[in-house]
Amino acid sequence: MSLGIPQTCAAVESENHHVSKYAQDRFDDRDSSSVQRGAHRTTVRRSPWWVKVVTVVASTSAVIVVALAGITVIDARLNFEIPDFATIGQTPTPTPTPTIELFDPTKLTEKQFKAITITILNGTTSPTLPTDVASLLTTQNWPQPILADSSDNTVKESVIVYRYPADEFMATSIAAALGIENIQQSGAYRGARVYVLLGSDFVK
């Protein structure tokens, strides 16, 4: 008759033998030389130091570029002229009109006054127009002009003509006295220093 104790020890030993072996998985069947391994068995590979440096520099540069672009757009939108609050409510001072100095015949010596020669040419069909214009000049202290008819009595625009550059100031003053705007230098007329060619625009 056998005892129950030896049988019990044998059963326990057999059970311990099976428990001591780990269960096989899919990673135990792969070749040990294979590159791919289980995640819990693969050695961690570290990147070289220069890769990290390049990555940091590239990221920083991208952030700087984006920030500068944003600042440029905001600056363009905010770029406006700040009003001068000190001038608000004040009446602007008008710019004074420059005074044009004119030739004054009364300040000339007798010799200088006699050297002024003016000829009025009538370019219209009005026979009294030259006399009226001569009166306008003499009442403003200009010497008596010589009166003559122009070869063309269909002149539309009156003009002041002077021969020499030195007489431009005098011609401009005569034009201002008569209200004529067209002033020209020309050698077409010979004799007087200043010619007044009357046109139909002068007829009143």
Summary of the structure (lengths in Angstrom):
residues: 204
radius of gyration: 56.5
end to end distance: 166.3
largest distance: 177.8
contacts: 412
relative contact order: 0.11
helix: 41%
strand: 10%
